[in-house]
Amino acid sequence: MALIHSLGRRKTAVARVYLQRVETADDATIVVNHRDYKDYFGTPALHYKIEQALRAIDAFGQYKVKVNVEGGGITGQAEAIRLGISRALCEENPENRTTLKPEGFLTRDPRMVERKKFGQKKARKRFQFSKR
């Protein structure tokens, strides 16, 4: 079976995804940073985000997924993994694109944290103004 490599990003999180098709459902695993994804991500909402792309094409339990993720918070990491898995699935079978694209799984979310400006407290918040 061919090993497919893809990249997913969200905010400052970067996920390198390695996808490989397996024969039996027993071999199908999702490993994030050498840990099971359910151990790495504590909440069921994040588990759902990671499984979304695989469930959309009815392929959950057919792939071995190995992920190296760094940067950002856990939500950004989970969404970066979802994008990486979606891209890998499209690379493996171009027909998957017709299912994943309308769901928005192939769109890189461009929103980033706005930088802090000098003379201000944060990006938009200012120091208290005193007229007199």
Summary of the structure (lengths in Angstrom):
residues: 132
radius of gyration: 18.4
end to end distance: 73.7
largest distance: 75.6
contacts: 356
relative contact order: 0.22
helix: 35%
strand: 22%
